[in-house]
Amino acid sequence: MTAPMQASGARPLDSLPGPRAWPWVGNLPQIDPLRMHAKLEAWARQYGPLYRIRLGNREMLVISRTDLIAAMLRDRPDAWRRPRPMQNIIREMGGHGLFSAEGDDWRRQRKLVMGAFDPGHLKSYFPSLVRVTERLRARLDDAARRGEVLDLQTVLMRYTVDVTAGLAFGIDMNTQQQPHDALQAHLDKVFPMLMRRIFAPFPWWRYLRLPSDRAFERHLVKVHEAIGGFVSAARERMALDPRLHEKPTNLLEALIAARDDEGAGLSEEEVVGNVMTVLLAGEDTTANTLCWTLHLLHTHRGVWGELMSHVDAALGGDDLPRNFEVARGLEAIEHSVNEAMRLYPVAPFLMLESNAATTLAGISLSRGTTAICLMRNGAVDTRPTADAAAFRPRRWSEASGPASDDRPAVEAGSRSLQKASMPFGAGPRMCPGRYLAMLEMKMVLATVARNFELVEVNTEDGSPPRERFAFTMSPMGLKMRVAARMRG
């Protein structure tokens, strides 16, 4: 799909349609930052699968064609990379790790991070995951007894922070039972400011610190203080047991061992940056997907009933998944999560930058062109199947199996939507934490289904939750009320 810009007849970027831009600021005044993804998706429906916008003085290509997006993601990191302005802002915040690394730096760090999240490490960590899930069940038990209305996102983010810190850093944070010490309250401020600065027409914070910048810096200090504590604790463990340098038991120990190995060349900045990256990614994306899934299950009672029956049969007499292989199964939950991610991807668009002059679908692009890839439009396209916008987890079992001429059209449509949905990205830079994320979601949803009735998972006024974009997409104002489930 991409090739050196040698093809004759290629059109320039400014030949594409797009919304009319204002002088100096471009299309920025037409975009609500908290709804940026929705505006870009609406423009795609108006102007087509490839159009252009201007943010400040930056001309950008916006793409919603799934085949082009998949090809671009496969071409990373050689042909496409993270935009340099984004990389620089992440580095300023002290978060320069695998997410923002490029080229050889990315290849070197990828091996370390991937190893920490492979199924073998997840299996060894599983007893700790069960313990964290038991705490979540205790929290929900208490809420059910008292009829408490829970802020769903807060509850789930504390769970995911505890899981991530335990697996990746070997630390039992227990923010669920010690909310006054919750690191999550400071982490919450990073993504919104990151997005605000990425799309700023001018880097004001480098010259003038506004009250919002000073408040953010205080939160950032707390995050880095916590990370410094994680690193110090790991170094103490490794000093007491030198064997951990040869056989680290978690990601942080592996990063420190690589930092201390002169041949590896891992810098202290990269150690800290990867800790911050894993904390942010592990907290936000998984918790928000769980929020969307629980809301959809509550509003589709038939699907929820089927899921409860599936969980009951899989768990037998257990109150939550206590066996690793059982937890990795739970197919009905996986289908529901996949369907929720198709409809509500927490990364509704990805930004890429071309490493060299190239052509894309007949459009000539100069080196350094920014492309915004819309990840949802193709996954809810009604052309393959009319019910593409509906929550129907069964389509994920329909999509399995070999293609053939006599398969029903509905199954072909399901395969098409499955292929278009890329919630963890695609290609070499696919999310390394995807196995952990799915395992966490199965643990949470199985625990809720086995023990509780979903009395309410909605906003306070009962209206559908609004989508809020702050680098990732989350539902606004979701509350949850559960009751203890009566089982025979």
N, C-alpha and C positions, 0 to 999 in steps of 0.2 A: 504494500500500500504506500510505502514511502520509498523514495529513490532520490539520488542526487539530482539537482535541478538542471537537467540537461534535456528533458523532454520538450519538444516543440509544441507550441500551442497552449502552454500552461498560462493560466490567467493570474493576474496579481490579486493579492488579498483584498485590495480596495474595490475590486469589481463585484464582490459579494454583497448581497443585500444586508440590511441591518437597521436598527433604530437610529434615528437622527441624533447626532451628537451635538452637545453644546460646546461653545468655545472654551478652551482651557481645561475644563473639567470633564469633557466627554459625556458619557452616559451616566456618570456617578449620581447626578441629582435625580435620575429616574429609578434608582435602586434603593430599596429599603435594606440596609445591611443584614437585618435579622431575617429577611425573606429573599435574599439574593438568589438562592437556588431556584425559588419558584418563579422569579422574574425571568431568569435565564431559560427555564423550561418553557415558559409562556412565549417568549420570543422565538424559541425553536419551532413552536407550533405555528407561529405567524410567518416567520421568514424562511423556514426550511431547516434541513439537517446540518447545513453549514452556513453560518452567517458571521458577521464581524461586529464587534463593539469596540469602543474606546473608553478606557478608564484613565482619566488624567491625560497624559501624553502617550499612553501605551495602547497601540492597536493590537487587538487580540482576535484569534479565531475561536469560534464556539462550535463544537461538534456534538451531534447526538446520534450519529450513525454507529451502531454497535460494531460492525465489521471494521470500521476505521479505528475505533477506540481500541479494540482488541489487538489490532496490528501494531498500534503505537505502543501499547503496554508491553507487547512482546519485544519491541525494539529498544527497550530500556536495558541498561543505562547508556548504550552506545549512541543511539540516534536521538533519544529524548531523555531529559533529566528534569529534576525539580527546578522551578524558576529561581534564578540567582537572587532576586530580591527576597524571596521567601527564605532561602538558605541563609542569607545574611542576617535576617531578623531573628531566626531561630538561634543562630550563633550568638547574637547579642543577648539573648535570654538565657544563655548557658545550656541550651538543649541540643547542641550539635552531636548527634549520634547517627544510628543507622538510617533513620528516616530522612535526614537531610544530607547524608554522605553521598558521594558520587564516585564513579570510576573505581580505581583500585582501592580507595578508602572504603567504599561500599562493599566490595568483594571481601576484603579482609574482615570487616565487622560482621558481615552477613553470616559467615560460618559460625562465629561464636554465638550469635543470637539465635540462629536456627537450632543449634544443638540444645539450647536451654529449653526449647519449647517442643521438642520432638516427642512422639508418643512414649518413648522409653522413660524420659524424665517426668512426664506427666504421670505415668504409672507409679513411679517411686514417690511422687509427691501426693498421691491420691489420699492416703490416710489423713494428711493435713487438710486437704480439701474437704473431706468429710467433716472434720472438726469445725471448720469455718461455716459449713452448711448447717451443722447442728445449731450453731449460734443464731443463724438466720431463722431457723425454725423456732427457736426459743423466743426470738423477737416477735415473730408473727403469732405465736401462741399467746404471748402477753397482749398483743394488740387485739386479738380475737376475743379474749376474756373481757377486756375493757371496752370493746366496741370502738377502738381508736381508729381515726382516719389517718392513714399514713401518707406522707409525701413520698411517692413511689420512687422517684429518681434518687432522692437522698438515701433511702434504705438500700437500694441496689448498688449505688456507687460506693457505699461503705463496704458492702460485700465484695465488690470487684477489687477495691483497693487492698483489702485484706488478703484476697486470693493472690493477687499479683505480687505483693510484698513477700508473701510466704514462699511462693514458687521461685521467683526471680532473685530474691535477696536473702532468703532464709530467715526472715523476721516475722514474728507473730505480732502484728500491729493491733489487732482486735479493736478497730474503730467502731464496730457494731455495739460493743458494750462500754466503750469509752469515747462517746461522741464529742466530749469537750476537747479531746486531743486530736480530732479528726483532721488529718492532712488533707482530706478531700475538700474541705472548705477553702483551702488556699489553691489547690490544683484547679478548682472550678474557674478561677480567674484567668488562667493562662490562655486557653483557647480563644475566648472572646477578644482579648487584647491582641493576640497573634493575628486573628483575622482582620481586626481593625487596622493594624499596621501594614499588613500585606496589601490591602487595597487603598491605602492612603495615597492621595495625589502628591503629597509632600511629606518627608520624614521629620515631622515637627519635633518629635521626642529627642532627636539628636541635638536640637538647638534650644528648645524651650520645654521644660517639664510642667505639664498641666497638673492640676490636682488629681485627675484620674491616673496620670502616669506615676505620681508619687505613691498613691494608694496601691497601684499594681506592684510597684517595686517592693513595697512592704510585704505583700503576699509572696512575691518571688523570693525574697530573703528567707521567709519561712520554709518554702519548698527546698531551697538549697541547704538550709540548716538541717532539714530532715535527711536529705540525700547525704550530706557530710556525715551524719550519724550512722547511716547505713554502711557507708564505706569504711568508717573507723571500726565499726563492730566486725565487719568482715575481715579487715586487716588483723584485728586482734585474734580472731578465730584461726586465721591462717598462720599467725606467728606461733600460736600454741600447738598447732598441728601442721607442720610443714608439708605433710602429704597432700594437703588441699591444693598446693601449687601444682602438683602433678595430676591430681584427680579432683578437680573442683566439683562441688555438689550442687551449685546453682549458678545462674548467670553472673551475678556480681563477683563471685569468687573467680569465675573464668575470665572476666574482664580485668580484674586485678592481677591475676597471674599473667595475662597477656601484657598488661602495663609494665610489670616487673621484668618481663622477658625482652631484652634489648632487641632481639631479632624480630619480635612481633611489631614493635614500633607503635603500640597503642598509647595515645597520650592521656594525661589526666583529664583533659577536656572531653575526650571521647568516652572515658569511663563515666564521668558525671552526666554527660549528654545522653548516654544510653540508659542510665538509670531513670532520668527524667522522661525520656521518650517512652519507656516501658510503663512507667507509672501513668502517664497521661493517656496512652493508647489503651492500656488495660482497664483503666477506670471508666472512661467516657463511652467508648464505642459499644462495649458489651452491655453496660447498664442501660443505655438508651435503646438498644435492640430489644432487651428484655421488657422495657416499658412498652414499646410498640406491640410486642407479641402478646403481653398480658392484656392490653387494651383490646386487641383484636379478638382474643379468645373469649373475653368477657362479652363482647358484642356479637359473637357467633356461638351461641350456647350449644348447638349441635356438635360443632367441632370440639368444644371444650368437653362435652360429655364423652365423645369418642376418645379424646386424649386421656381422660381420667381412667377409662376402662383399660386402655393400653398400658398405662403406668401401673395400675393395680395388678395386671397379669404379669408384668415384668418384675415387679418388686416382691411379689409374694407377701411374706409377713413383715418385711422391712418398712420402716417409716420414711426412708429416703434411700437413694442409691448407695449401697455400702460395698459394692463390688465394682471394680474398674471396668470389667468387660460389660457388665449390665449397664453401667452409666454410658459407655461408649455406644451402646445400642440405642434403645429408645427412639425408634425410627419415626414414630408419630410426632414426637417433639421436634426432631430435626426437620421434618417437613413443614411444621408450623413456623419454625424459626426462619427457614429458607424463604417461605412465602412472605413473612413479615419484612425480611431484608429486601425482597424484591420490590415490595410496595413502599417501604420507608427505609431506603439505604441511609445509614448514618453518615456516609460520605457521598452526598448527592452529586458532587462534581469533583474532578481531579484536575490539577493544573500542571501542565508540562511545558518545557521549553526545548526548542530544537537546537541540537548541538552543531548543526551545519545547515547550509542552504539545501532545501529539499522541495519536493512536490508532494502534495497530498490531495487525492481525488481531483487532479487537474488544476490545483491551486498552487502557485509558486510561493514559497515561504523563505524568507531570509533567515540567516543564522540568528538565534536569540528570539525568535517569534514565540510568543506565549499562546498555547492552545488550552482552552477550557473544555474538558470532556464531560458531558452530561451523562450520568450513569443510570438515570431512571427512565428516561423517555422510551428507549428501546424495550425495556423490561415491562412496560405497561402498554405497549403498542397493541391496539385492538385489531390490527390486520391479521395476525396469526390466529387469534381467537377472540370472540366478542366479549368474553368475560375477563379480559386481561386485567381490569381494574378491581376485580373481586378478590376477596381473601378466600382462597380455596386450596388448602394444603395438599389435597389429594392429587393435584396436578403434578406434584413432585414424584409420586409413584407412577403416574401415567407416563411421565417423561422417561422413565427407565425402560431398558430393553432396546433391541436393535430396530433400526428403521426398516420399513418395508412398504410396498405399494398398497397393501391391504390393511394397514393399520388405520384406525379411525382418525378422522381429521382432528378431533379434540386432542388426541395423543400427540399428533404432529405439532399442534399449536402449543401444547405444554412443553415439548422439547425446545421449541423456538424461544419461549419465554425463559426457560431455564438457562439456555445458552446466553441470552441477553443479560441476565442478572449476574453482576460481578461485584458482590458486596465486599469481597476481600481483595479486589483488584485482579490482576492477571499477569501472566508472564513472569520473568525472573524476580520481580519485586513484589510478588504476591505477599500479603501480610503473613509474617512468620508466626504470629500468635493466633492464627485461625483455629488450630486444634484446641488450644486452651479456651478460647472464646466459646466454641461450641460445647465443650465439656462443661464449662460453668453454666451455660444456659440450660443444658439438660439437667444439671444438678438442681438448679433453682426451680425450674418449671415442674420437674418430677416431684420435688418436695412440696410445692404448693398444691399440685394436683392430688397427691396422696393424702394430704392432711387438712386441706381447707376448701371451703366454698368461696368463690369470687362473688362477694355481695355487691361490690362496686369497684370499677376501675375506670374512672372518668374524671372530667373536670368538675369543679364545684357546681357550675350551673348546668351540667349535663350536656354541654355542647361538645362536638368533636374537638380533640386537642389540636391547637394550632402548631404548625411546624416552626421551629426556631432554629436559625442557622448561626452558629458561632464556631466556624471551622468544621464542626460536625453538626448533624441535624438531630434535634431532640424534640420530644413532645412537651408543650408548655402546660404546666399546671395539673398533671395527672395525679390524682389521689386514689388510694386503694383502701378498701375495707374488706376484711375477710372474716369468715366464721369457721369454727371448728367443724370439720366434716364428720358426719356420723356414718361409720362403716359397720356393716354387719359382721 
